[in-house]
Amino acid sequence: MANIGRYNTLTVLDKSDHGLYLDGGPHDKILMPTRYVTPDMSIGSEVEVFVYNDSEDRLVATTEKPYAQAGEFAYLEVISVHPTAGAFLDWGLSKDLLLPYREQGNTHFTEGDGAIVAVYVDEYTNRVVASTRLHNHLPAEKPPYEVGDAVHVLIYGDSPLGFKSIIDKRYRGLLYHQETSDQLEPGDQFTGYIKKVHNDGKIDLRRDPSGYGRVDGVSQIILEKLEAAGGAMPFNDKSTPEAIRATFDTSKKAFKQGLGRLYKQRRILITENGIELVNE
């Protein structure tokens, strides 16, 4: 059975001048247009495709990869705005994704804006659409994470406690203000780490790995950056947290620990102008 708005592995049933017809189960045959067909696809073979509605509301299959499928969240750019339908978003496919006015809340989107949305299948039309009402689309199951797991983080808001986050395009989390010195904005994306998963499914995040073991990773990054820069860089413990994050993707605290490790190992020199590799 083909699931609308999601990746599917479907069997090729027939060929035509327009492409291949795939077994959609209750949805009958689903066309995969010729431009997506490759020489290794033949009758009886299985292909991985994304299924959605084309501009004429017919189900079609594509090998293109959307930025998010139904049941996921994403930060997407507004491509155009229709006066009655809503905003159209770039989600990586040839047909743009509709964000209806009824799903925009109090936000007024214009072309070029970024929108943090949930992607879902409208139960009345069977069309894949977007919504800014994120809380209506959070999964009910408990997140499958362990403490320390690395995850993709998308910032979607702020609160007195911290930054509201979407984890791995699916779950909700909170990055407490004391866990980062970064000035984060909605739409920012990065690798974060699981700090705690509560019994109710809520997730606490870390901006960086925990424990002293992270120092090895930071030290290695510093060495690689130094080697790529010719052996010297204008960074030391007086550099700003923002500059350190932008260059080394770590906090200033972890950066200083990494410098200390390398200095004790006599692999770098720390000067007033920055850091230098020690010639072996």
Secondary structure per residue as TSV (DSSP state, phi and psi in degrees):
chain	resnum	aa	ss	phi	psi
A	1	M	-	360.0	133.5
A	2	A	-	-84.6	132.4
A	3	N	-	-100.0	120.5
A	4	I	T	-67.7	136.5
A	5	G	T	80.6	12.6
A	6	R	S	-140.2	167.0
A	7	Y	E	-73.5	142.0
A	8	N	E	-138.8	150.7
A	9	T	E	-106.3	109.5
A	10	L	E	-120.7	153.5
A	11	T	E	-92.6	137.1
A	12	V	E	-75.0	123.9
A	13	L	E	-99.6	-36.9
A	14	D	E	-159.3	161.5
A	15	K	E	-113.7	153.1
A	16	S	E	-150.1	177.0
A	17	D	T	-66.9	-16.8
A	18	H	T	-95.9	-11.9
A	19	G	E	144.7	-148.4
A	20	L	E	-111.0	144.1
A	21	Y	E	-101.8	127.4
A	22	L	E	-107.6	154.5
A	23	D	E	-76.9	106.8
A	24	G	-	-96.1	8.8
A	25	G	G	63.5	-127.9
A	26	P	G	-59.6	-19.5
A	27	H	G	-85.6	4.8
A	28	D	-	67.2	-155.4
A	29	K	E	-76.6	137.8
A	30	I	E	-117.9	126.8
A	31	L	E	-79.5	132.5
A	32	M	E	-108.4	108.1
A	33	P	E	-54.9	154.3
A	34	T	G	-54.2	-35.3
A	35	R	G	-64.5	-14.7
A	36	Y	G	-101.5	-5.1
A	37	V	-	-80.8	135.4
A	38	T	-	-115.6	160.1
A	39	P	T	-58.4	-25.8
A	40	D	T	-81.6	-2.5
A	41	M	-	-90.3	124.6
A	42	S	-	-143.3	169.2
A	43	I	T	-58.7	129.1
A	44	G	T	96.6	-17.7
A	45	S	-	-80.1	159.9
A	46	E	E	-105.3	140.6
A	47	V	E	-131.3	145.2
A	48	E	E	-92.9	121.6
A	49	V	E	-139.0	162.0
A	50	F	E	-104.4	133.0
A	51	V	E	-111.2	129.4
A	52	Y	E	-157.2	178.9
A	53	N	E	-91.1	136.2
A	54	D	-	-83.0	-172.1
A	55	S	T	-65.3	-16.6
A	56	E	T	-105.6	17.6
A	57	D	S	65.7	20.6
A	58	R	-	-90.9	143.5
A	59	L	E	-71.9	131.3
A	60	V	E	-133.8	159.8
A	61	A	E	-116.5	145.1
A	62	T	E	-141.3	150.9
A	63	T	S	-92.2	-0.8
A	64	E	-	-65.2	153.5
A	65	K	-	-110.8	111.7
A	66	P	-	-70.1	158.0
A	67	Y	S	-69.0	-21.8
A	68	A	-	-155.7	146.3
A	69	Q	-	-109.7	173.9
A	70	A	T	-56.2	134.4
A	71	G	T	94.8	1.4
A	72	E	-	-120.4	166.3
A	73	F	E	-115.4	152.4
A	74	A	E	-158.3	160.2
A	75	Y	E	-102.9	111.0
A	76	L	E	-123.4	150.8
A	77	E	E	-88.8	138.3
A	78	V	E	-77.3	119.7
A	79	I	E	-89.3	-39.4
A	80	S	E	-158.5	166.0
A	81	V	E	-129.1	127.6
A	82	H	E	-96.8	137.7
A	83	P	T	-62.1	-25.4
A	84	T	T	-119.1	-27.9
A	85	A	T	-84.6	-46.8
A	86	G	E	141.2	-158.0
A	87	A	E	-97.9	143.5
A	88	F	E	-106.6	133.4
A	89	L	E	-113.9	145.7
A	90	D	E	-81.8	113.1
A	91	W	-	-121.2	21.3
A	92	G	S	93.3	-3.0
A	93	L	S	-109.5	165.8
A	94	S	S	-66.3	-29.2
A	95	K	S	-99.0	126.9
A	96	D	-	-71.6	160.0
A	97	L	E	-95.3	130.2
A	98	L	E	-84.1	130.6
A	99	L	E	-109.8	94.7
A	100	P	E	-61.6	154.0
A	101	Y	G	-58.1	-36.8
A	102	R	G	-66.0	-17.2
A	103	E	G	-104.7	10.3
A	104	Q	S	-96.5	-6.3
A	105	G	T	62.0	-134.5
A	106	N	T	-95.9	7.4
A	107	T	-	-90.1	136.5
A	108	H	-	-108.4	109.5
A	109	F	-	-92.5	144.9
A	110	T	-	-128.8	165.5
A	111	E	T	-57.5	132.0
A	112	G	T	97.3	-14.0
A	113	D	-	-68.6	159.3
A	114	G	E	-102.3	138.3
A	115	A	E	-126.3	128.8
A	116	I	E	-94.9	114.6
A	117	V	E	-134.0	159.8
A	118	A	E	-96.8	136.3
A	119	V	E	-100.2	129.7
A	120	Y	E	-152.7	168.6
A	121	V	E	-100.7	119.5
A	122	D	-	-65.0	124.1
A	123	E	T	-69.4	-17.8
A	124	Y	T	-91.1	-32.1
A	125	T	T	-111.5	-13.2
A	126	N	-	62.3	20.2
A	127	R	-	-94.7	148.1
A	128	V	E	-82.6	122.9
A	129	V	E	-136.1	176.9
A	130	A	E	-120.2	159.4
A	131	S	E	-146.9	142.5
A	132	T	S	-90.0	-2.9
A	133	R	-	-83.3	73.4
A	134	L	G	-60.0	-38.9
A	135	H	G	-64.1	-22.5
A	136	N	G	-75.5	-8.8
A	137	H	G	-124.3	15.9
A	138	L	-	-75.4	139.6
A	139	P	-	-69.8	154.2
A	140	A	S	-85.5	-25.2
A	141	E	S	-74.0	156.7
A	142	K	-	-72.5	136.0
A	143	P	-	-61.3	141.1
A	144	P	-	-91.3	50.5
A	145	Y	-	-112.9	155.8
A	146	E	-	-113.9	155.3
A	147	V	T	-57.9	131.2
A	148	G	T	96.1	-9.5
A	149	D	-	-61.5	139.0
A	150	A	E	-83.1	134.2
A	151	V	E	-139.0	158.4
A	152	H	E	-83.0	131.9
A	153	V	E	-118.9	131.7
A	154	L	E	-120.7	117.3
A	155	I	E	-77.8	129.8
A	156	Y	E	-125.5	-0.7
A	157	G	E	-179.5	177.5
A	158	D	E	-128.0	156.7
A	159	S	-	-147.6	170.4
A	160	P	S	-59.0	-25.1
A	161	L	S	-90.3	-34.9
A	162	G	E	176.7	-160.8
A	163	F	E	-97.6	125.6
A	164	K	E	-72.0	134.7
A	165	S	E	-135.3	150.0
A	166	I	E	-105.9	130.4
A	167	I	E	-108.8	126.1
A	168	D	T	50.9	38.3
A	169	K	T	63.6	13.0
A	170	R	T	-139.5	-42.5
A	171	Y	E	-109.4	160.7
A	172	R	E	-100.5	140.3
A	173	G	E	-145.2	175.4
A	174	L	E	-134.0	127.0
A	175	L	E	-101.5	104.4
A	176	Y	E	-62.9	147.4
A	177	H	G	-57.5	-34.8
A	178	Q	G	-73.2	-9.1
A	179	E	G	-87.1	-7.3
A	180	T	-	-154.5	147.5
A	181	S	-	-101.2	0.9
A	182	D	-	-71.5	146.5
A	183	Q	-	-92.4	96.4
A	184	L	-	-97.1	149.8
A	185	E	-	-129.7	155.5
A	186	P	T	-54.4	132.5
A	187	G	T	103.2	-18.5
A	188	D	-	-65.5	138.2
A	189	Q	E	-133.6	141.7
A	190	F	E	-168.0	173.8
A	191	T	E	-86.9	124.8
A	192	G	E	-120.5	-173.6
A	193	Y	E	-138.4	143.3
A	194	I	E	-72.9	124.9
A	195	K	E	-96.4	-42.7
A	196	K	E	-161.8	142.2
A	197	V	E	-112.8	115.4
A	198	H	-	-77.7	162.2
A	199	N	T	-61.2	-27.5
A	200	D	T	-86.2	5.5
A	201	G	S	93.2	-9.1
A	202	K	-	-70.3	148.8
A	203	I	E	-124.0	132.1
A	204	D	E	-98.5	139.3
A	205	L	E	-115.9	157.5
A	206	R	E	-114.4	148.2
A	207	R	S	-77.2	-32.2
A	208	D	S	-129.5	164.1
A	209	P	-	-59.3	152.2
A	210	S	-	-96.1	161.7
A	211	G	S	83.9	164.4
A	212	Y	T	-71.7	-19.0
A	213	G	T	-60.5	-22.9
A	214	R	H	-64.8	-22.2
A	215	V	H	-62.1	-36.0
A	216	D	H	-59.4	-44.2
A	217	G	H	-65.2	-42.5
A	218	V	H	-66.1	-41.1
A	219	S	H	-60.7	-40.9
A	220	Q	H	-65.5	-40.2
A	221	I	H	-62.1	-42.4
A	222	I	H	-61.3	-44.0
A	223	L	H	-62.7	-43.8
A	224	E	H	-64.1	-40.7
A	225	K	H	-66.1	-40.5
A	226	L	H	-63.2	-44.5
A	227	E	H	-62.7	-41.7
A	228	A	H	-67.0	-27.4
A	229	A	T	-91.0	6.3
A	230	G	T	88.5	12.5
A	231	G	S	103.2	-2.5
A	232	A	E	-148.2	143.5
A	233	M	E	-144.2	147.3
A	234	P	S	-83.9	54.0
A	235	F	-	-128.4	140.0
A	236	N	-	-154.9	-165.6
A	237	D	T	-72.0	-2.9
A	238	K	T	-96.5	-4.5
A	239	S	S	-67.4	151.3
A	240	T	-	-73.1	151.1
A	241	P	H	-57.1	-36.5
A	242	E	H	-65.1	-44.2
A	243	A	H	-66.0	-39.3
A	244	I	H	-65.8	-43.6
A	245	R	H	-63.2	-43.0
A	246	A	H	-64.4	-33.8
A	247	T	H	-93.5	-41.4
A	248	F	H	-111.4	-4.2
A	249	D	S	52.9	48.5
A	250	T	S	-152.2	168.4
A	251	S	-	-76.7	163.0
A	252	K	H	-65.0	-37.0
A	253	K	H	-60.9	-47.7
A	254	A	H	-66.3	-36.5
A	255	F	H	-61.4	-45.5
A	256	K	H	-64.1	-37.0
A	257	Q	H	-65.5	-39.9
A	258	G	H	-64.5	-41.5
A	259	L	H	-61.0	-44.3
A	260	G	H	-60.5	-41.7
A	261	R	H	-61.4	-46.9
A	262	L	H	-68.1	-36.0
A	263	Y	H	-66.0	-42.5
A	264	K	H	-65.2	-31.4
A	265	Q	T	-81.3	-0.5
A	266	R	T	59.4	39.1
A	267	R	S	-103.0	-14.4
A	268	I	E	-138.5	160.7
A	269	L	E	-112.7	139.9
A	270	I	E	-109.3	118.9
A	271	T	E	-119.7	176.5
A	272	E	T	-64.9	-25.8
A	273	N	T	-95.5	-9.3
A	274	G	E	151.3	-143.6
A	275	I	E	-127.7	149.9
A	276	E	E	-138.6	146.6
A	277	L	E	-72.3	142.5
A	278	V	-	-85.6	126.2
A	279	N	-	-71.5	124.1
A	280	E	-	-85.2	360.0
